[in-house]
């Protein structure tokens, strides 16, 4: 597993299921979408989304418990004080699945220094935004900022098309690997499939994935190593040609 890929997985941590649990509900997705436009109150959100305020409050509580929003209590000149909600996470959620492919990833893009190498193109775009921001607010900044947003959106679309093609080719490779592993018994095939998908894997992670005792996994990995298919270094298992 590459260092960058490992860092990206560390960023996701145990938050993936929590975030999926929140956005799996269409009402909560709509609330998050509205909050992406700026901080807001439950009452106004419920009115704009044309849903019952009690229902909006119920779902906002789930979003709040998942720690996806910050809450500020604001005094009101008319009536009771109100809670102002604002998003506090910068997430990109990815799930890819097909025959012989399943990837899930939650990336925090608020900390790109964790896993992105230097890129002059992106540095230039970021510098342009900082310069415009430092010049102060004004409608004259709208056109250049809008142009930067459009440039980024075009680049993202190009990257998504390339990513889709790469996923297709990856799936072809995985399908071919399944055929190549056909002569192995079932447990060996499962272990190999897991290792190929991960790039490398620990005995513990294979054990957890297959729900078998670690000693059983070690014994099977030993057989695969004797067959010159994998190489074990400590507790990590690699394909022979990528060690």
C-alpha positions in Angstrom: 0.0 0.0 0.0 1.4 3.4 -1.0 2.2 6.0 1.7 -0.4 8.4 0.3 -3.1 5.7 0.1 -2.3 4.7 3.7 -2.6 8.4 4.8 -6.0 8.8 3.1 -7.3 5.7 4.8 -6.1 7.1 8.2 -8.0 10.3 7.5 -11.3 8.3 7.0 -10.8 6.4 10.3 -14.0 5.2 11.9 -16.0 8.2 10.6 -17.2 6.5 7.4 -20.1 4.5 8.9 -21.2 7.5 11.0 -21.3 9.8 7.9 -23.1 7.2 5.8 -25.6 6.7 8.5 -26.4 10.4 8.5 -26.6 11.1 4.7 -28.4 7.8 4.0 -31.6 9.7 4.9 -32.9 12.0 2.1 -34.2 14.6 4.6 -30.8 14.9 6.3 -29.1 15.2 2.9 -31.4 18.1 2.1 -30.6 19.8 5.4 -26.9 19.4 4.8 -27.3 20.7 1.3 -29.1 23.8 2.7 -26.4 24.3 5.4 -23.7 24.2 2.7 -25.2 27.5 1.5 -24.6 29.0 4.9 -25.5 28.8 8.6 -29.2 28.7 9.3 -32.0 28.0 11.9 -34.2 24.9 12.0 -37.4 26.9 11.5 -36.2 28.6 8.4 -34.7 25.3 7.1 -38.0 23.5 7.6 -39.9 26.3 5.8 -37.5 26.4 2.8 -37.5 22.6 2.5 -41.3 22.5 3.0 -41.1 20.0 5.9 -42.5 19.9 9.4 -40.4 21.8 11.9 -40.5 18.9 14.4 -39.2 16.5 11.7 -36.5 19.0 10.8 -35.5 19.2 14.4 -35.4 15.4 14.8 -33.1 15.0 11.8 -30.9 18.0 12.8 -30.4 16.3 16.2 -28.9 13.3 14.3 -26.6 15.5 12.3 -25.6 17.3 15.4 -24.9 14.1 17.3 -22.7 13.0 14.4 -20.6 16.1 15.0 -21.1 17.4 11.5 -22.3 20.8 12.6 -21.5 23.6 15.1 -24.2 25.2 17.1 -24.3 28.8 18.3 -27.1 30.1 20.5 -28.3 33.5 19.3 -30.5 35.9 21.1 -33.6 37.0 19.3 -35.3 40.4 19.5 -38.6 38.6 18.9 -39.4 35.4 20.9 -37.1 32.8 22.3 -33.4 32.4 21.5 -32.5 30.3 18.5 -29.8 27.7 17.6 -27.8 28.7 14.5 -26.3 25.6 12.8 -23.3 25.6 10.5 -21.4 22.7 8.8 -18.0 22.0 10.3 -16.7 19.2 8.2 -15.0 19.1 4.7 -15.8 15.6 3.5 -15.8 13.8 0.1 -17.5 10.4 0.3 -16.7 7.8 -2.3 -18.1 4.3 -2.8 -17.2 2.2 -5.8 -18.6 -1.3 -6.3 -18.9 -3.8 -9.1 -18.1 -7.5 -9.6 -14.7 -8.0 -7.9 -14.5 -4.4 -6.7 -15.5 -2.6 -3.5 -13.9 0.6 -2.4 -15.1 3.0 0.3 -13.4 6.2 1.4 -14.1 9.3 3.4 -11.6 12.1 2.6 -11.3 15.3 4.6 -10.2 17.9 2.1 -9.7 20.5 4.8 -6.3 19.0 5.5 -4.8 18.3 2.0 -1.3 18.5 3.4 -1.9 15.1 4.9 -1.9 13.3 1.5 -1.4 15.7 -1.4 2.0 16.3 -2.9 3.1 19.7 -4.2 1.2 20.9 -7.3 2.1 24.1 -9.1 -1.3 24.3 -10.9 -3.3 24.0 -7.6 -0.9 26.3 -5.8 -1.5 29.0 -8.4 -5.3 28.7 -8.2 -5.1 29.0 -4.4 -2.8 32.0 -4.6 -5.2 33.7 -7.0 -8.1 33.3 -4.5 -6.0 34.5 -1.6 -4.9 37.6 -3.5 -8.6 38.4 -4.4 -9.6 37.8 -0.8 -6.9 40.1 0.6 -8.0 42.9 -1.7 -11.3 43.1 0.3 -14.9 42.3 -0.6 -16.7 43.8 -3.5 -18.9 42.7 -6.5 -15.9 43.2 -8.8 -14.4 40.0 -7.3 -17.4 37.9 -8.4 -16.4 37.4 -12.0 -12.7 36.3 -11.4 -13.8 34.1 -8.5 -16.6 32.6 -10.6 -14.1 31.9 -13.3 -11.8 30.1 -10.8 -14.8 28.0 -9.6 -15.7 27.1 -13.2 -12.0 26.1 -14.0 -12.0 23.8 -10.9 -15.3 22.3 -11.9 -14.1 21.6 -15.4 -10.9 20.0 -13.9 -13.0 17.9 -11.5 -15.2 16.6 -14.3 -12.1 15.7 -16.3 -10.7 13.8 -13.3 -14.0 12.0 -12.7 -14.0 10.8 -16.4 -10.4 9.6 -16.0 -11.3 7.9 -12.7 -14.2 6.1 -14.2 -12.0 4.7 -17.0 -9.4 3.7 -14.4 -12.0 1.9 -12.3 -13.2 0.0 -15.4 -9.7 -1.1 -16.3 -9.0 -2.0 -12.6 -12.1 -4.2 -12.7 -10.8 -5.9 -15.9 -7.6 -6.6 -14.0 -9.5 -8.0 -11.0 -11.7 -10.2 -13.2 -8.5 -11.6 -14.8 -7.0 -12.2 -11.4 -10.0 -14.2 -10.4 -9.5 -16.5 -13.4 -5.8 -16.8 -12.6 -6.6 -17.8 -9.0 -9.1 -20.5 -10.1 -6.7 -23.4 -9.4 -6.3 -22.4 -5.7 -8.8 -23.6 -3.0 -11.5 -21.3 -1.7 -9.7 -19.9 1.3 -6.5 -19.2 -0.6 -8.5 -17.5 -3.3 -10.2 -15.3 -0.7 -7.0 -14.3 0.9 -5.4 -13.5 -2.5 -8.4 -11.5 -3.6 -8.1 -9.4 -0.4 -4.4 -8.9 -0.7 -4.7 -7.8 -4.4 -7.5 -5.4 -3.5 -5.5 -3.9 -0.6 -2.0 -3.9 -2.2 -0.8 -5.6 1.0 -2.5 -6.8 4.2 -1.7 -7.7 7.7 -2.5 -11.1 9.2 -4.8 -9.3 11.6 -6.8 -7.6 8.8 -7.1 -10.8 6.8 -8.3 -12.6 9.9 -10.9 -10.0 10.6 -12.1 -9.9 7.0 -12.4 -13.6 6.8 -13.5 -14.1 10.4 -11.0 -16.9 10.9 -8.4 -17.3 13.7 -5.1 -15.6 13.0 -3.2 -18.9 13.3 -5.3 -20.4 10.5 -4.5 -17.4 8.3 -0.8 -17.7 9.1 -0.9 -21.4 8.0 -2.6 -20.6 4.7 -0.2 -17.7 4.1 2.7 -20.0 4.8 1.4 -22.3 2.1 1.0 -19.4 -0.4 4.6 -18.3 0.4 5.9 -21.8 -0.2 4.2 -21.6 -3.6 6.0 -18.3 -4.3 2.7 -16.4 -4.6 3.1 -14.1 -1.6 5.9 -12.9 0.7 5.4 -12.3 4.4 7.5 -9.8 6.2 6.7 -9.8 9.9 2.9 -9.6 10.1 2.5 -8.1 6.6 1.7 -10.1 3.5 2.6 -8.8 0.0 2.4 -10.1 -3.5 5.8 -11.4 -4.5 6.5 -8.9 -7.3 5.7 -5.7 -5.4 7.8 -6.3 -2.2 
